[in-house]
Amino acid sequence: MVSRGGVAYHTERSLKGSMRENGFRAIGSLAQKLTSGMAKGRGASLVRLKADWPAVVGPELARTTRPDALLAGRGARAGKALRLKVSGAAALEVQHRSSQIVERVNAYFGHRVIDDVRIVQGVIPGPSPALRTPRPDPVVEQAVASRTAAVQDPDLRAALTRLGARIACRRRGFLFGGLGALCLGDDLHAQPKAAARFLDPLPGDHVLGKPDAPNVLIDYASFTCPHCATFNNAVMPALKRDWIDTGKLKLVHRHFPSDALATRASLLAECAGPDGFFAAVDTLFRTQVQWMTAADPAAELMTVLAGQGVSAAEAQACVANDRLLDKVIADVQSGQALGVNSTPTVFINEQGYGNPGGIDAIAAILRQVGR
């Protein structure tokens, strides 16, 4: 969670750091998280919390604590609690910092999830040794290398080749689908001047508004980002009424998912098709708390979109659809090329404004740089 200029917004942890080093890791992680399956049932939120625990509480507390369970409240006035496994020597200090842990956990989820921390003593294992990555098949590696040959920067070309070959080995069909977009490094990452083309609507983009509207707003968003939901629920109605419906502005929505659940939501929004896409986006954001806090968030997503005419069978097919995943990955790549590292991030008429705030701030920007 970051605050700039008094405005808080969700930060995409996997996209921190330099685009060359961490950007590629985020692309591989995005595909890998989705294809490896996501947590289901009551443990879905807990799995997310365990995975990001060092980022939630900081490395010091993460060394001596581990989330163990999310507990339902007991009694009429009891709140929900996080059962925290703590090494014996650190129990007293962790107890003193329990209120801080509660605040950080709730900030991580974007809403109140727990009211208390319950400590149990236990052994906290050390970090797991890094897994050795097997060398990709030489034929695959050569095929990927041929796709990246036009990238001028040698370090960037090598990084793209390594990542592309590894993803191709993990995900059947990715080499000639999503990897085709991934390996176009000269269009996406290697040539900074080429990034400018992502500041206009692209083929395949979802555009709300009249095609000839003079002003363009591009919104990079994650469906599990609470501030993206605020943008949709509080800003979009006035923006649509005063700028989009009047023909003065067109809005482009691009996916920038922050986790596997957000990726699944992006795929399900795509499942609604071009005509139903923005209605699905609105539904997903307006029901965000409902499906994110459900016992089975993945199943609840299906239920939420049933009202948009997406059947359970269609939804399952969309989650497994390589073409739709390629679209999500392409959006992430365009965002990385433009330096996006948080959601929501807004570009208005080719200028980036991060999360500009409410409708008054956006209207002021449009009056200043509008066409």
C-alpha positions as CSV (number, residue, x, y, z in Angstrom):
1,M,0.0,0.0,0.0
2,V,1.5,3.3,-1.1
3,S,0.4,6.9,-0.6
4,R,1.5,9.7,-3.0
5,G,0.1,13.1,-2.8
6,G,-2.5,12.1,-0.2
7,V,-3.9,9.4,-2.4
8,A,-3.4,5.7,-1.5
9,Y,-3.3,3.0,-4.1
10,H,-2.5,-0.7,-4.5
11,T,1.1,-1.5,-5.5
12,E,1.8,-4.5,-7.7
13,R,4.5,-6.2,-5.6
14,S,5.7,-8.5,-8.4
15,L,6.4,-5.6,-10.7
16,K,8.8,-3.6,-8.4
17,G,12.3,-2.8,-9.4
18,S,13.7,-2.4,-12.8
19,M,11.7,-3.5,-15.8
20,R,14.6,-5.5,-17.2
21,E,15.0,-7.7,-14.1
22,N,11.6,-7.8,-12.5
23,G,9.2,-7.1,-15.4
24,F,10.0,-10.4,-17.0
25,R,9.7,-12.3,-13.8
26,A,6.2,-10.8,-13.4
27,I,5.1,-12.0,-16.9
28,G,6.4,-15.6,-16.2
29,S,4.8,-15.5,-12.7
30,L,1.5,-14.4,-14.2
31,A,1.3,-17.3,-16.6
32,Q,2.7,-19.8,-14.1
33,K,0.3,-18.8,-11.3
34,L,-2.8,-19.2,-13.4
35,T,-1.8,-22.5,-15.0
36,S,-0.6,-24.0,-11.8
37,G,-4.0,-23.5,-10.3
38,M,-5.2,-21.2,-7.5
39,A,-6.2,-21.9,-3.9
40,K,-9.8,-22.9,-3.4
41,G,-12.1,-23.2,-0.4
42,R,-11.8,-21.4,2.9
43,G,-8.0,-21.3,2.7
44,A,-7.9,-19.1,-0.4
45,S,-7.3,-15.9,1.5
46,L,-4.9,-17.6,3.8
47,V,-2.8,-18.9,0.9
48,R,-2.5,-15.4,-0.4
49,L,-1.5,-14.1,3.0
50,K,1.1,-16.9,3.4
51,A,2.6,-16.2,0.0
52,D,3.0,-12.5,0.7
53,W,3.7,-12.6,4.4
54,P,7.1,-10.9,4.3
55,A,5.6,-8.0,2.3
56,V,2.7,-7.7,4.7
57,V,4.4,-7.6,8.0
58,G,8.1,-6.9,7.0
59,P,11.1,-9.2,7.0
60,E,11.7,-9.0,10.7
61,L,8.3,-10.3,11.8
62,A,8.3,-12.8,8.9
63,R,11.4,-14.5,10.2
64,T,9.6,-15.4,13.5
65,T,5.9,-15.8,12.5
66,R,3.8,-17.7,10.0
67,P,0.0,-17.3,9.3
68,D,-1.6,-20.5,10.5
69,A,-5.4,-20.1,10.1
70,L,-8.1,-17.5,9.7
71,L,-10.6,-18.1,12.5
72,A,-14.3,-17.3,12.6
73,G,-15.5,-15.2,15.5
74,R,-17.0,-16.9,18.6
75,G,-20.0,-15.4,20.3
76,A,-22.3,-12.6,19.3
77,R,-19.6,-9.9,19.6
78,A,-16.5,-11.8,18.7
79,G,-14.6,-10.8,15.6
80,K,-12.5,-12.8,13.2
81,A,-8.9,-13.6,14.1
82,L,-5.7,-14.7,12.6
83,R,-4.0,-17.6,14.3
84,L,-0.3,-16.9,14.1
85,K,2.4,-19.5,14.6
86,V,5.3,-17.9,16.5
87,S,8.7,-19.1,17.6
88,G,8.8,-19.3,21.4
89,A,11.4,-16.6,22.0
90,A,9.5,-14.1,19.9
91,A,6.1,-14.7,21.4
92,L,6.1,-11.7,23.8
93,E,7.3,-9.2,21.3
94,V,4.8,-10.4,18.7
95,Q,2.0,-10.1,21.3
96,H,3.0,-6.5,21.8
97,R,2.8,-5.8,18.1
98,S,-0.4,-7.7,17.5
99,S,-2.4,-4.5,16.8
100,Q,0.2,-3.5,14.2
101,I,-0.2,-6.9,12.5
102,V,-4.0,-6.6,12.5
103,E,-3.6,-3.2,10.7
104,R,-1.2,-4.5,8.1
105,V,-3.3,-7.6,7.3
106,N,-6.4,-5.6,6.8
107,A,-4.5,-3.1,4.7
108,Y,-3.2,-5.9,2.6
109,F,-6.7,-7.2,1.8
110,G,-8.1,-3.7,1.4
111,H,-10.9,-4.2,4.0
112,R,-11.4,-5.5,7.5
113,V,-10.6,-9.2,7.5
114,I,-9.4,-9.8,11.1
115,D,-10.0,-8.1,14.5
116,D,-7.4,-9.9,16.6
117,V,-4.3,-12.1,16.5
118,R,-4.1,-15.4,18.4
119,I,-0.6,-16.7,19.0
120,V,0.4,-20.3,19.1
121,Q,4.0,-21.4,19.6
122,G,5.6,-23.5,16.9
123,V,8.7,-24.1,14.9
124,I,9.2,-21.6,12.0
125,P,11.1,-23.2,9.2
126,G,13.9,-21.4,7.4
127,P,13.5,-20.4,3.7
128,S,13.3,-23.2,1.3
129,P,16.3,-23.8,-1.0
130,A,15.9,-22.4,-4.5
131,L,14.7,-24.9,-7.0
132,R,17.1,-25.5,-9.9
133,T,15.5,-24.6,-13.2
134,P,16.1,-27.3,-15.8
135,R,17.6,-26.2,-19.1
136,P,15.0,-25.8,-21.8
137,D,14.9,-28.1,-24.8
138,P,17.5,-26.9,-27.3
139,V,14.9,-26.9,-30.1
140,V,12.6,-24.7,-28.0
141,E,15.4,-22.4,-27.0
142,Q,16.5,-21.9,-30.6
143,A,12.9,-21.2,-31.7
144,V,12.6,-18.5,-29.0
145,A,16.0,-17.1,-29.8
146,S,14.9,-16.6,-33.4
147,R,11.9,-14.6,-32.2
148,T,14.1,-12.3,-30.1
149,A,16.9,-11.8,-32.6
150,A,15.7,-8.3,-33.5
151,V,16.1,-7.0,-29.9
152,Q,19.1,-4.6,-29.9
153,D,20.0,-4.7,-26.2
154,P,22.0,-8.0,-25.8
155,D,21.2,-8.3,-22.0
156,L,17.5,-7.8,-22.7
157,R,17.6,-10.2,-25.7
158,A,19.1,-12.9,-23.5
159,A,16.6,-12.3,-20.7
160,L,13.7,-12.6,-23.1
161,T,15.1,-15.7,-24.6
162,R,15.6,-17.4,-21.2
163,L,12.2,-16.5,-19.9
164,G,10.4,-17.4,-23.1
165,A,12.0,-20.8,-23.3
166,R,11.1,-21.6,-19.7
167,I,7.5,-20.5,-20.1
168,A,7.2,-22.5,-23.3
169,C,8.4,-25.6,-21.4
170,R,5.8,-25.1,-18.7
171,R,2.8,-24.2,-20.7
172,R,1.7,-26.1,-23.8
173,G,0.8,-23.9,-26.7
174,F,2.3,-20.8,-25.2
175,L,5.3,-20.7,-27.5
176,F,3.2,-19.9,-30.6
177,G,0.5,-18.0,-28.7
178,G,1.3,-15.7,-25.8
179,L,5.0,-16.2,-26.3
180,G,4.7,-14.7,-29.7
181,A,3.7,-11.4,-28.1
182,L,6.2,-11.9,-25.2
183,C,9.1,-12.2,-27.6
184,L,8.3,-9.1,-29.5
185,G,10.9,-7.3,-27.3
186,D,11.6,-4.7,-30.0
187,D,8.0,-3.6,-29.8
188,L,7.6,-3.8,-26.0
189,H,10.7,-3.3,-24.0
190,A,13.9,-2.9,-26.0
191,Q,13.0,0.2,-27.9
192,P,11.8,3.0,-25.5
193,K,10.4,5.0,-28.4
194,A,8.1,2.2,-29.4
195,A,6.3,2.4,-26.0
196,A,4.6,5.5,-27.2
197,R,2.3,3.4,-29.4
198,F,0.8,1.9,-26.2
199,L,-0.6,5.4,-25.3
200,D,-3.3,5.0,-28.0
201,P,-6.0,2.4,-28.3
202,L,-4.6,-0.9,-29.7
203,P,-6.2,-3.6,-31.8
204,G,-8.0,-5.8,-29.3
205,D,-8.4,-3.1,-26.6
206,H,-11.7,-2.6,-24.8
207,V,-12.8,0.9,-25.6
208,L,-15.8,2.6,-23.9
209,G,-17.0,5.7,-25.8
210,K,-17.2,7.0,-29.3
211,P,-14.4,6.0,-31.7
212,D,-13.8,9.6,-32.7
213,A,-13.7,11.0,-29.2
214,P,-10.8,13.5,-29.1
215,N,-9.5,12.6,-25.5
216,V,-8.2,9.2,-24.5
217,L,-8.0,7.8,-20.9
218,I,-6.2,4.5,-20.5
219,D,-6.8,2.7,-17.1
220,Y,-4.5,-0.1,-15.9
221,A,-6.4,-2.0,-13.2
222,S,-6.4,-5.2,-11.1
223,F,-9.7,-6.7,-10.0
224,T,-8.4,-7.4,-6.5
225,C,-7.2,-3.8,-6.0
226,P,-9.6,-2.0,-3.7
227,H,-8.6,1.4,-5.1
228,C,-9.5,0.2,-8.6
229,A,-12.9,-0.7,-7.3
230,T,-13.2,2.8,-5.8
231,F,-12.3,4.3,-9.2
232,N,-14.9,2.2,-10.9
233,N,-17.7,2.8,-8.3
234,A,-17.0,6.4,-7.4
235,V,-15.3,8.0,-10.4
236,M,-16.7,6.1,-13.5
237,P,-20.4,7.2,-13.2
238,A,-19.5,10.9,-13.3
239,L,-16.8,10.3,-15.9
240,K,-19.2,8.4,-18.1
241,R,-22.0,11.0,-17.7
242,D,-19.9,14.1,-18.3
243,W,-17.2,13.0,-20.6
244,I,-17.7,9.6,-22.2
245,D,-21.4,9.8,-23.1
246,T,-21.0,13.4,-24.4
247,G,-18.4,12.2,-26.9
248,K,-15.5,14.1,-25.4
249,L,-13.6,11.1,-24.1
250,K,-13.0,7.4,-24.8
251,L,-11.8,5.1,-22.0
252,V,-9.5,2.1,-22.6
253,H,-9.5,-0.6,-19.9
254,R,-6.3,-2.8,-19.7
255,H,-5.6,-5.6,-17.3
256,F,-2.8,-5.4,-14.8
257,P,-3.6,-8.3,-12.4
258,S,-1.8,-8.4,-9.1
259,D,-2.3,-12.1,-8.3
260,A,-3.9,-15.3,-9.6
261,L,-7.4,-14.4,-8.4
262,A,-7.2,-11.1,-10.2
263,T,-6.0,-12.9,-13.3
264,R,-9.0,-15.3,-13.1
265,A,-11.3,-12.3,-12.8
266,S,-9.7,-10.7,-15.9
267,L,-10.2,-13.9,-17.9
268,L,-13.9,-14.0,-16.8
269,A,-14.4,-10.4,-17.8
270,E,-13.0,-11.3,-21.2
271,C,-15.4,-14.2,-21.3
272,A,-18.3,-11.7,-21.4
273,G,-17.2,-10.8,-24.9
274,P,-16.7,-7.3,-26.4
275,D,-20.4,-6.3,-25.9
276,G,-20.6,-7.4,-22.3
277,F,-17.1,-6.6,-21.2
278,F,-17.6,-3.3,-19.4
279,A,-20.8,-4.5,-17.8
280,A,-18.8,-7.5,-16.4
281,V,-16.0,-5.1,-15.2
282,D,-18.5,-3.0,-13.4
283,T,-20.1,-6.1,-11.8
284,L,-16.8,-7.5,-10.7
285,F,-15.7,-4.2,-9.0
286,R,-19.1,-3.6,-7.4
287,T,-19.1,-7.1,-5.9
288,Q,-15.4,-7.2,-5.1
289,V,-15.8,-7.5,-1.3
290,Q,-18.4,-10.3,-1.8
291,W,-16.3,-12.6,-3.9
292,M,-12.9,-11.8,-2.4
293,T,-14.1,-12.7,1.1
294,A,-16.2,-15.7,0.1
295,A,-15.2,-19.2,1.3
296,D,-14.4,-20.1,-2.3
297,P,-13.6,-16.9,-4.2
298,A,-13.1,-18.7,-7.5
299,A,-16.6,-20.3,-7.3
300,E,-18.1,-17.0,-6.2
301,L,-16.7,-15.2,-9.3
302,M,-18.6,-17.7,-11.4
303,T,-21.8,-16.9,-9.5
304,V,-21.3,-13.2,-9.8
305,L,-20.9,-13.3,-13.6
306,A,-23.8,-15.6,-14.1
307,G,-26.0,-12.5,-14.1
308,Q,-24.0,-11.2,-17.1
309,G,-25.0,-14.3,-19.1
310,V,-21.7,-16.2,-18.5
311,S,-22.6,-19.9,-17.7
312,A,-20.4,-22.0,-15.4
313,A,-19.3,-24.1,-18.4
314,E,-18.4,-21.0,-20.4
315,A,-16.5,-19.5,-17.4
316,Q,-14.5,-22.7,-17.0
317,A,-13.6,-22.7,-20.7
318,C,-12.5,-19.1,-20.5
319,V,-10.2,-19.7,-17.6
320,A,-8.4,-22.4,-19.6
321,N,-8.4,-20.3,-22.8
322,D,-4.9,-19.6,-24.0
323,R,-6.1,-16.8,-26.3
324,L,-7.7,-14.9,-23.4
325,L,-4.6,-15.3,-21.3
326,D,-2.5,-14.0,-24.1
327,K,-4.7,-10.8,-24.1
328,V,-4.1,-10.4,-20.3
329,I,-0.4,-10.9,-20.7
330,A,-0.2,-8.4,-23.6
331,D,-1.9,-5.8,-21.4
332,V,0.6,-6.4,-18.6
333,Q,3.5,-6.1,-21.1
334,S,2.2,-2.8,-22.5
335,G,1.9,-1.5,-18.9
336,Q,5.4,-2.5,-18.1
337,A,6.7,-0.8,-21.3
338,L,5.0,2.4,-20.0
339,G,6.5,2.0,-16.5
340,V,3.3,0.9,-14.7
341,N,4.0,-0.5,-11.3
342,S,0.8,0.1,-9.4
343,T,-3.0,0.0,-9.8
344,P,-4.9,2.0,-10.8
345,T,-2.6,3.8,-13.2
346,V,-4.2,6.3,-15.5
347,F,-2.8,7.8,-18.7
348,I,-4.7,10.8,-20.2
349,N,-3.8,12.0,-23.7
350,E,-0.4,10.3,-23.6
351,Q,0.6,11.5,-20.1
352,G,0.8,9.3,-17.0
353,Y,-0.9,10.5,-13.8
354,G,-0.7,7.4,-11.6
355,N,-3.9,7.4,-9.5
356,P,-5.0,11.0,-9.9
357,G,-7.8,10.7,-7.3
358,G,-11.5,11.5,-7.6
359,I,-13.6,12.9,-10.5
360,D,-12.7,16.5,-9.7
361,A,-9.0,15.8,-10.1
362,I,-9.5,13.9,-13.4
363,A,-11.8,16.6,-14.7
364,A,-9.2,19.2,-13.9
365,I,-6.6,17.3,-15.8
366,L,-8.9,16.9,-18.8
367,R,-9.6,20.6,-18.8
368,Q,-5.9,21.3,-18.7
369,V,-4.7,18.8,-21.4
370,G,-8.0,18.1,-23.2
371,R,-8.4,18.3,-26.9
